[in-house]
Amino acid sequence: MSQPQRVAIVLNPASAAGRTGALASAIMDDARSYAASVVLLRTEGPGHGMSLATQAVADGADLVIAAGGDGTANEVVNGLLTAQETGLPLATFALLPAGTGGDLVRTLRVPRDHAAAMAAIWGAPTRRIDVMRLSFVDHEGAQVRRWCVNVAGIGMNGDVVERTNRRSKRLGGRVTFLLATLESLLRYRPGPVRLRWMDTAGQLGSWEGTLSSAFLANGGWCGGGMWVGRGGAIDDGQIDLTVLPELPLFQALIGAPRLFTGSLERVKGVSRVGVRWLEAETLDRAAVRIDCDGEQPGVLPLRADICEKVLPVRAFF
């Protein structure tokens, strides 16, 4: 198994309430014990990880490690795939867990300890995973495209993400997301949405109604441990779509624990299907938010496509 020759670590020092920045020296020491050429690149704000990853590839990196949470991982993946679209080589991606949610970590089976995670990166094979390509409207009204490696969402998902990102996150991923979810259950007002898709058998399907949430899972988990992709795989060539209609508050609260047990489709009215692509649009003038790997980048309309085995990853998933 060939080993990477030039390594870049894109580190988010603000991740995990600032604790990741304090680990930078230890992370570099670990990396240098495996690779002769290692550079550390620190993000300075939202979106910076994408440009740093693209520049790392331009500078010759063949392995780019995201050190942070799911948002940092998303930015690095976007940077790598954007670099390839401009004609640069496609570098391999790896993840060093150091964030609040850490949901992609579960799917890729990365150890939580950074030293153990670094050892796993060098001991793991390189495999290719699927990535979702999203097209939507950003908050300035422009049509944009973004890659999503783990889980995207529509409706209350975006509301939860916005509330989560306003909090300090010092209570940890699961508690922070759970508090934001409970707050959204009490305050979010679902709107009418139309969904259209093609399933894995090539059949067209649709759903129309008052939508509470829709999960588009490439990976298994989101929201600090919500198991929305149970039974799927990150390299199976499909999006696991779970649709939650508007539910009475009592029923929603009773069903909430199923988010963490992978059995959400057992709640009355909830449906799940594997799809190749999905289109979603709002049926009134209200903005319906989306989320992408734990960030809230825009609103409907949305188009999501699964792109099979486009990203090389070093992991034991």
Secondary structure in CASP SS format (residue, H / E / C, confidence):
PFRMAT SS
TARGET T0000
AUTHOR 0000-0000-0000
METHOD secondary structure of the structure
MODEL  1
M C 1.00
S C 1.00
Q C 1.00
P C 1.00
Q C 1.00
R E 1.00
V E 1.00
A E 1.00
I E 1.00
V E 1.00
L E 1.00
N C 1.00
P C 1.00
A C 1.00
S C 1.00
A H 1.00
A H 1.00
G H 1.00
R H 1.00
T H 1.00
G H 1.00
A H 1.00
L C 1.00
A H 1.00
S H 1.00
A H 1.00
I H 1.00
M H 1.00
D H 1.00
D H 1.00
A H 1.00
R H 1.00
S C 1.00
Y C 1.00
A C 1.00
A C 1.00
S E 1.00
V E 1.00
V E 1.00
L E 1.00
L E 1.00
R E 1.00
T C 1.00
E C 1.00
G C 1.00
P C 1.00
G C 1.00
H H 1.00
G H 1.00
M H 1.00
S H 1.00
L H 1.00
A H 1.00
T H 1.00
Q H 1.00
A H 1.00
V H 1.00
A H 1.00
D C 1.00
G C 1.00
A C 1.00
D C 1.00
L E 1.00
V E 1.00
I E 1.00
A E 1.00
A E 1.00
G E 1.00
G C 1.00
D H 1.00
G H 1.00
T H 1.00
A H 1.00
N H 1.00
E H 1.00
V H 1.00
V H 1.00
N H 1.00
G H 1.00
L H 1.00
L H 1.00
T H 1.00
A H 1.00
Q H 1.00
E H 1.00
T C 1.00
G C 1.00
L C 1.00
P C 1.00
L C 1.00
A C 1.00
T E 1.00
F E 1.00
A E 1.00
L E 1.00
L E 1.00
P E 1.00
A C 1.00
G C 1.00
T C 1.00
G C 1.00
G C 1.00
D H 1.00
L H 1.00
V H 1.00
R H 1.00
T H 1.00
L H 1.00
R C 1.00
V C 1.00
P C 1.00
R C 1.00
D C 1.00
H H 1.00
A H 1.00
A H 1.00
A H 1.00
M H 1.00
A H 1.00
A H 1.00
I H 1.00
W H 1.00
G H 1.00
A C 1.00
P C 1.00
T E 1.00
R E 1.00
R E 1.00
I E 1.00
D E 1.00
V E 1.00
M E 1.00
R E 1.00
L E 1.00
S E 1.00
F E 1.00
V E 1.00
D E 1.00
H C 1.00
E C 1.00
G C 1.00
A C 1.00
Q E 1.00
V E 1.00
R E 1.00
R E 1.00
W E 1.00
C E 1.00
V C 1.00
N C 1.00
V E 1.00
A E 1.00
G E 1.00
I E 1.00
G E 1.00
M H 1.00
N H 1.00
G H 1.00
D H 1.00
V H 1.00
V H 1.00
E H 1.00
R H 1.00
T H 1.00
N H 1.00
R H 1.00
R C 1.00
S C 1.00
K C 1.00
R C 1.00
L C 1.00
G C 1.00
G H 1.00
R H 1.00
V H 1.00
T H 1.00
F H 1.00
L H 1.00
L H 1.00
A H 1.00
T H 1.00
L H 1.00
E H 1.00
S H 1.00
L H 1.00
L H 1.00
R H 1.00
Y C 1.00
R C 1.00
P C 1.00
G E 1.00
P E 1.00
V E 1.00
R E 1.00
L E 1.00
R E 1.00
W E 1.00
M E 1.00
D E 1.00
T C 1.00
A C 1.00
G C 1.00
Q C 1.00
L E 1.00
G E 1.00
S E 1.00
W E 1.00
E E 1.00
G E 1.00
T E 1.00
L E 1.00
S E 1.00
S E 1.00
A E 1.00
F E 1.00
L E 1.00
A E 1.00
N C 1.00
G C 1.00
G C 1.00
W E 1.00
C E 1.00
G C 1.00
G C 1.00
G C 1.00
M E 1.00
W E 1.00
V C 1.00
G C 1.00
R C 1.00
G C 1.00
G C 1.00
A C 1.00
I C 1.00
D C 1.00
D C 1.00
G C 1.00
Q C 1.00
I E 1.00
D E 1.00
L E 1.00
T E 1.00
V E 1.00
L E 1.00
P E 1.00
E C 1.00
L C 1.00
P C 1.00
L H 1.00
F H 1.00
Q H 1.00
A H 1.00
L H 1.00
I H 1.00
G H 1.00
A H 1.00
P H 1.00
R H 1.00
L H 1.00
F C 1.00
T C 1.00
G C 1.00
S C 1.00
L H 1.00
E H 1.00
R H 1.00
V C 1.00
K C 1.00
G C 1.00
V C 1.00
S E 1.00
R E 1.00
V E 1.00
G E 1.00
V E 1.00
R E 1.00
W E 1.00
L E 1.00
E E 1.00
A E 1.00
E E 1.00
T E 1.00
L C 1.00
D C 1.00
R C 1.00
A C 1.00
A C 1.00
V C 1.00
R E 1.00
I E 1.00
D E 1.00
C E 1.00
D C 1.00
G C 1.00
E E 1.00
Q E 1.00
P E 1.00
G E 1.00
V E 1.00
L E 1.00
P E 1.00
L E 1.00
R E 1.00
A E 1.00
D E 1.00
I E 1.00
C E 1.00
E E 1.00
K E 1.00
V E 1.00
L E 1.00
P E 1.00
V E 1.00
R E 1.00
A C 1.00
F C 1.00
F C 1.00
END
